[in-house]
Structures are given as structure tokens and as C-alpha cells.
Amino acid sequence: MTNYLDFERPLAEIEGKAEELRAMARQNEEMDIESEAAALDKKAAEMLKDLYAKLTPWRKCQVARHPDRPHCKDYIEALFSEYTPLAGDRNFADDHAVMGGLARLGDRPVMVIGHEKGNDTKSRLERNFGMARPEGYRKAIRLLDMADRFNLPVVTLVDTAGAYPGKGAEERGQSEAIARSTEKCLQIGVPLISIVIGEGGSGGAVAFAAANQVAMLEHSIYSVISPEGCASILWKNPEKMREAAEAMRVTAQDLHGLGVIDKIIPEPTGGAHRAPVEAMGGVARALETMLSEMDGKTRAELIAARRQKFLDIGSKGLAA
């Protein structure tokens, strides 16, 4: 069953009518409705293309949060082979909001780390909706250290509304863990690629994304705070999230223009949730290209380029 977003309601009506006609035909084989259903399919395809050709920033936020969008676990299962999960921070616990382990991308051994939101009620609760606690970031630090020690490229998959703000997380040093994870990303002497596959929220995302190259899926978002949070602070009204999303420039297109990210990965028409295999294939090709571009670079060159990348943010697109 397709989950439709608010702005897709006219599309839902047309696709629903086409499915009703086909259901009637299945019950009565004498009915010939295929031409009418095909016309509805064509109209729906045109509407879908038009809707996604001019998404507002707020609508992109909705698409980035779509419950059927592929998540970290889906990407690991589809793109990587010989995945061996590594658990725990060797201090407090294993945070299920963060996945990570050794794997192969094609013939290339890598370390893959990412936020996992879950895909149903049970898994979302288990994964804490992708909001990591301090032990999640400390697990990531441990895996980044391991990758550096064994000279393995690192791929991070970012998809979180932000770090978990609960009392226990704060008591265990949430801000310090995020800072240490960001610091470790900047220190390792191996290639580090980060892909924002859905929602990149606040320091919880930056802790995985201080990378040599940062890419975003076409309809993903990346921001210092959610549009609702920004609206609550600036206008004391979370209902102004549309204006906030516009002002914050959260989209991949805006951030590429500002030099915050390096690459935009196209999505299928209608978003990654409508054709996940195609979307994940695009990510695989982008990863291969970005990793190949860093082949042969020394540890010193990788570290220097990564640091310079973030020092340069803000110098591009200031007049935009």
C-alpha cells in the first residue's frame, strides 16, 4: 500500500481510481477497462512528474521523512556484501540507532556507519527513530578508529532528525560524544564519504558528515535544526515551518550552491520511496565515483583536504 503525502492527495485519487477499475475487472473478466485504466495511469504519471519538478523546501522535508524511504539497513543489504556488524561502545551499551561494521563495496573493503530509523513501529522504537545517544556516537568513534588503523575507506549514511535530547543522554555526555565524533571524522587518514539519504538534522548528522566528500540525495534535507524547531524559536509558532524551511535553505540544491555539499544524487520521479532499487543504484554509482577520485591520495593529503573543505564553507554563494 502506497503512503501518500499531503500534497500528493490528487495523485492518490487518480491512482486509486485506476486500481478500483482493475479490481472490478478481476472480479468480472468480461469487463474491458484497460484503456480507461491506462489513461488514468498516464495522467497520474504526468501529475507525479509535475509535482516533483517543483517541490518547495517544505515538501522536500516531507519527502525526506517519508516512512517508505529506504533507510541505512536497506542500503547496507542492497549495496554492500560480506557485511559484518560491530556493536557497542565498549563503555556503556550498544545503540541500535547507529549501525556499523566491515563490508565490501564491490571489491573494495570499507567501513560503513549510519543512522537507522526503522521501518515499522517495533523497529522504530528499537532504533529510537534514528536518534542516537552518546553510546551511538562513541561506537562510531570506535569504528572510525578501526578503519583508520586498517586503512579502510569509510562510508557514512546520514538519516536522523538529530541526536536524542533525553535526560539520560545528556547525563552520559551527549554533546561531548558528538564533538568527539566530529573531531574523529576530521582526524582519520583514510577517505571518508558521507551520503545524506533522508534527513540530516543538526549536530547528530554533522558527527557523521565531516567528510572529504558529502553528497545528498535529490530530495533529502540537511539543516542545523528542524523547520518546526526554527519556527518555534523565531516566530513562536511551529506552524510557520514552511517559511522556516524556505529561509533555512535546507535542500540539496541550496546547499550545493553554497558549497556545503559536493554532489547531488538524482532520485527517481516521485522520490526514492517509489523506486528504492533505482535510488540505491544511483547511490552505489556515486560512491564508486567519489571513492575512485581519492585513490592514491596520502593520509596527509586526505586530512588536509577535509579540513580545508570545512574552512571554505561560507565563501561560496554568499551573494545568492
C-alpha positions as CSV (number, residue, x, y, z in Angstrom):
1,M,0.0,0.0,0.0
2,T,1.3,3.4,-1.0
3,N,1.7,6.0,1.7
4,Y,0.7,9.4,0.2
5,L,1.9,12.8,1.4
6,D,-0.5,15.7,1.9
7,F,0.4,17.3,-1.4
8,E,0.0,14.0,-3.2
9,R,-3.7,13.7,-2.5
10,P,-4.9,14.5,-6.1
11,L,-2.4,11.8,-7.3
12,A,-3.8,9.4,-4.7
13,E,-7.3,9.9,-6.1
14,I,-6.3,9.1,-9.7
15,E,-4.1,6.1,-8.8
16,G,-6.9,4.9,-6.6
17,K,-9.5,5.1,-9.4
18,A,-7.2,3.1,-11.7
19,E,-6.7,0.4,-9.1
20,E,-10.5,0.3,-8.5
21,L,-11.1,-0.3,-12.2
22,R,-8.6,-3.1,-12.3
23,A,-10.1,-4.7,-9.1
24,M,-13.5,-4.6,-10.8
25,A,-12.1,-6.3,-13.9
26,R,-10.5,-9.0,-11.8
27,Q,-13.9,-9.8,-10.4
28,N,-15.7,-9.7,-13.8
29,E,-13.5,-11.0,-16.6
30,E,-15.9,-9.7,-19.3
31,M,-15.2,-6.1,-18.4
32,D,-12.7,-4.3,-20.6
33,I,-11.4,-1.4,-18.7
34,E,-7.7,-1.5,-19.6
35,S,-7.8,1.5,-22.0
36,E,-9.5,3.7,-19.3
37,A,-7.1,2.5,-16.6
38,A,-4.1,3.1,-18.9
39,A,-5.4,6.7,-19.5
40,L,-5.6,7.2,-15.7
41,D,-2.1,5.8,-15.3
42,K,-0.8,8.2,-17.9
43,K,-2.5,11.2,-16.2
44,A,-1.0,10.0,-12.8
45,A,2.5,9.8,-14.2
46,E,2.2,13.3,-15.7
47,M,0.9,14.6,-12.4
48,L,3.7,12.9,-10.4
49,K,6.3,14.4,-12.7
50,D,4.8,17.9,-12.4
51,L,4.6,17.6,-8.6
52,Y,8.2,16.6,-8.1
53,A,9.6,19.0,-10.7
54,K,8.7,22.0,-8.4
55,L,8.8,20.8,-4.8
56,T,9.0,23.6,-2.2
57,P,11.6,23.2,0.6
58,W,8.8,22.1,3.0
59,R,7.6,19.5,0.6
60,K,11.2,18.2,0.3
61,C,11.2,17.9,4.1
62,Q,8.1,15.7,3.8
63,V,9.6,13.5,1.1
64,A,12.9,13.2,3.1
65,R,10.9,11.9,6.1
66,H,8.7,9.6,4.1
67,P,8.2,6.3,6.1
68,D,8.8,4.2,3.0
69,R,12.0,5.8,2.0
70,P,15.0,3.4,2.0
71,H,17.0,3.6,5.3
72,C,20.5,2.7,6.3
73,K,19.7,-1.0,6.7
74,D,18.2,-1.2,3.2
75,Y,21.3,0.4,1.7
76,I,23.7,-1.9,3.5
77,E,21.7,-5.0,2.4
78,A,21.5,-3.8,-1.2
79,L,24.9,-2.2,-1.9
80,F,27.4,-4.0,0.4
81,S,28.5,-7.6,0.6
82,E,30.1,-9.5,3.5
83,Y,28.7,-7.0,6.0
84,T,29.9,-7.9,9.5
85,P,28.1,-5.7,12.1
86,L,30.2,-4.4,15.0
87,A,28.3,-3.5,18.2
88,G,28.8,-1.4,21.3
89,D,30.9,1.4,22.5
90,R,33.0,-0.7,24.9
91,N,31.8,1.5,27.7
92,F,28.0,1.6,28.3
93,A,25.8,-0.1,25.7
94,D,25.1,-0.8,22.1
95,D,23.0,2.0,20.5
96,H,20.6,0.4,17.9
97,A,20.0,3.8,16.3
98,V,23.5,3.5,14.8
99,M,24.6,0.7,12.5
100,G,28.1,-0.1,11.6
101,G,30.6,-2.7,10.5
102,L,33.0,-4.1,8.0
103,A,31.8,-4.7,4.4
104,R,32.7,-4.7,0.8
105,L,31.5,-2.2,-1.8
106,G,32.1,-4.1,-5.0
107,D,35.7,-5.4,-4.5
108,R,36.6,-2.6,-2.1
109,P,36.7,-3.3,1.6
110,V,35.2,-0.5,3.6
111,M,33.8,0.5,7.0
112,V,30.1,1.5,6.8
113,I,28.4,3.5,9.5
114,G,24.9,5.0,9.5
115,H,21.7,6.1,11.4
116,E,18.9,3.6,11.2
117,K,15.3,4.9,11.7
118,G,13.5,1.5,11.4
119,N,10.6,0.7,9.1
120,D,7.7,-0.3,11.4
121,T,6.5,0.6,14.9
122,K,8.6,-2.1,16.6
123,S,11.8,-1.4,14.8
124,R,11.4,2.4,15.1
125,L,11.1,2.1,18.8
126,E,14.1,-0.3,18.9
127,R,16.1,2.2,16.8
128,N,14.8,5.2,18.7
129,F,13.7,6.7,15.3
130,G,17.3,7.1,14.3
131,M,18.2,9.5,17.1
132,A,21.5,8.4,18.5
133,R,22.5,8.5,22.2
134,P,26.1,9.1,23.3
135,E,27.0,5.4,23.1
136,G,26.0,5.5,19.4
137,Y,28.5,8.3,18.6
138,R,31.1,6.5,20.8
139,K,30.5,3.3,18.8
140,A,31.1,5.3,15.6
141,I,34.3,6.7,17.0
142,R,35.5,3.2,17.7
143,L,34.7,2.1,14.2
144,L,36.4,5.2,12.7
145,D,39.5,4.4,14.7
146,M,39.4,0.8,13.5
147,A,39.1,1.9,9.8
148,D,42.0,4.3,10.3
149,R,44.2,1.6,11.8
150,F,43.5,-0.9,9.0
151,N,43.5,1.7,6.2
152,L,39.8,1.2,5.2
153,P,37.7,3.9,3.5
154,V,34.7,4.9,5.5
155,V,31.2,5.4,4.1
156,T,28.6,7.1,6.4
157,L,24.9,7.1,5.7
158,V,23.1,10.1,7.4
159,D,19.4,9.9,8.2
160,T,18.4,11.4,11.6
161,A,16.2,14.1,12.9
162,G,19.1,14.9,15.3
163,A,20.8,13.4,18.4
164,Y,18.5,12.2,21.1
165,P,17.9,15.0,23.6
166,G,16.8,12.9,26.6
167,K,17.9,13.3,30.2
168,G,19.9,10.1,30.2
169,A,21.7,11.0,27.0
170,E,22.7,14.4,28.4
171,E,23.9,12.8,31.7
172,R,26.2,10.5,29.7
173,G,27.7,13.4,27.7
174,Q,25.7,13.7,24.5
175,S,27.4,17.0,23.4
176,E,30.9,15.7,24.2
177,A,30.3,12.5,22.3
178,I,29.0,14.4,19.2
179,A,32.0,16.7,19.3
180,R,34.4,13.8,19.6
181,S,32.8,12.0,16.7
182,T,33.1,15.2,14.6
183,E,36.7,15.5,15.7
184,K,37.5,11.9,14.8
185,C,36.0,12.4,11.3
186,L,38.4,15.2,10.7
187,Q,41.4,13.3,12.1
188,I,41.3,9.9,10.3
189,G,43.8,9.5,7.4
190,V,41.5,7.4,5.1
191,P,38.9,8.5,2.6
192,L,35.6,9.4,4.2
193,I,32.4,9.7,2.2
194,S,29.1,10.8,3.7
195,I,25.7,10.5,2.0
196,V,22.6,12.2,3.4
197,I,20.0,9.6,2.4
198,G,17.0,11.3,4.1
199,E,17.1,13.7,6.9
200,G,20.3,15.3,8.1
201,G,19.5,17.0,11.4
202,S,21.8,19.2,13.5
203,G,25.0,18.0,15.2
204,G,23.6,14.5,15.2
205,A,24.2,14.5,11.4
206,V,27.4,16.5,11.3
207,A,29.0,14.0,13.7
208,F,29.0,11.5,10.8
209,A,29.3,14.0,7.9
210,A,32.6,15.9,8.5
211,A,33.8,14.1,5.4
212,N,36.1,14.5,2.4
213,Q,33.0,14.5,0.2
214,V,29.4,15.0,1.2
215,A,26.6,14.1,-1.1
216,M,22.8,14.3,-0.7
217,L,20.0,12.5,-2.4
218,E,18.0,15.0,-4.5
219,H,15.0,15.2,-2.1
220,S,16.9,14.9,1.2
221,I,17.4,17.8,3.6
222,Y,20.3,18.9,5.8
223,S,19.9,21.6,8.5
224,V,21.1,22.9,11.8
225,I,17.6,22.5,13.3
226,S,14.2,21.2,12.0
227,P,12.0,23.7,10.3
228,E,9.4,23.2,13.1
229,G,12.0,23.9,15.7
230,C,13.3,27.0,13.9
231,A,9.7,28.3,13.5
232,S,9.1,27.8,17.2
233,I,12.1,29.8,18.2
234,L,11.9,32.7,15.6
235,W,8.1,33.1,15.4
236,K,6.9,31.2,18.5
237,N,4.7,29.2,16.1
238,P,5.7,25.8,14.8
239,E,3.0,26.1,12.1
240,K,5.3,28.6,10.3
241,M,7.6,25.6,9.3
242,R,7.0,26.3,5.6
243,E,8.5,29.8,5.9
244,A,11.3,28.4,8.1
245,A,12.2,25.7,5.6
246,E,12.4,28.3,2.8
247,A,14.6,30.7,4.9
248,M,16.9,28.0,6.2
249,R,17.9,26.7,2.7
250,V,17.7,23.0,3.7
251,T,17.6,21.5,0.3
252,A,20.3,19.7,-1.6
253,Q,20.1,22.3,-4.4
254,D,20.6,25.2,-2.0
255,L,23.4,23.5,-0.1
256,H,25.2,22.6,-3.2
257,G,25.1,26.2,-4.4
258,L,26.5,27.3,-1.0
259,G,29.4,24.8,-1.2
260,V,28.2,22.9,1.9
261,I,27.9,19.6,-0.1
262,D,29.8,18.3,-3.1
263,K,27.3,16.3,-5.0
264,I,23.5,15.8,-5.6
265,I,22.4,12.2,-6.4
266,P,19.3,12.2,-8.6
267,E,16.2,10.3,-7.3
268,P,13.6,8.5,-9.4
269,T,10.5,10.5,-10.3
270,G,8.3,10.5,-7.2
271,G,11.2,10.1,-4.7
272,A,13.4,7.2,-3.5
273,H,10.4,5.5,-1.8
274,R,8.7,4.9,-5.2
275,A,11.7,3.1,-6.8
276,P,14.1,2.2,-4.0
277,V,16.2,-0.2,-6.1
278,E,16.8,2.5,-8.7
279,A,17.6,5.1,-6.0
280,M,20.0,2.8,-4.2
281,G,21.7,2.0,-7.5
282,G,22.4,5.8,-8.0
283,V,23.9,5.9,-4.6
284,A,26.2,2.9,-5.4
285,R,27.4,4.6,-8.6
286,A,28.1,7.9,-6.7
287,L,30.0,6.1,-4.0
288,E,32.2,4.3,-6.5
289,T,33.0,7.6,-8.3
290,M,33.8,9.5,-5.2
291,L,36.0,6.8,-3.7
292,S,37.8,6.4,-7.0
293,E,38.6,10.1,-7.0
294,M,40.5,9.7,-3.8
295,D,42.5,6.7,-4.8
296,G,46.3,7.3,-4.4
297,K,46.0,10.2,-2.1
298,T,48.2,10.2,1.0
299,R,46.9,10.4,4.6
300,A,48.2,13.9,4.9
301,E,46.5,15.0,1.7
302,L,43.2,13.5,2.7
303,I,43.3,15.1,6.2
304,A,44.3,18.5,4.8
305,A,41.7,18.5,2.0
306,R,39.0,17.5,4.5
307,R,39.9,20.3,6.9
308,Q,40.1,22.9,4.2
309,K,36.7,21.8,2.8
310,F,35.1,22.9,6.0
311,L,37.1,26.0,6.4
312,D,36.0,27.1,3.0
313,I,32.3,26.7,3.8
314,G,30.6,30.1,3.6
315,S,33.0,31.5,1.0
316,K,30.8,30.3,-1.9
317,G,27.4,31.5,-2.8
318,L,27.3,34.4,-0.4
319,A,25.7,36.6,-2.9
320,A,23.0,34.1,-3.6
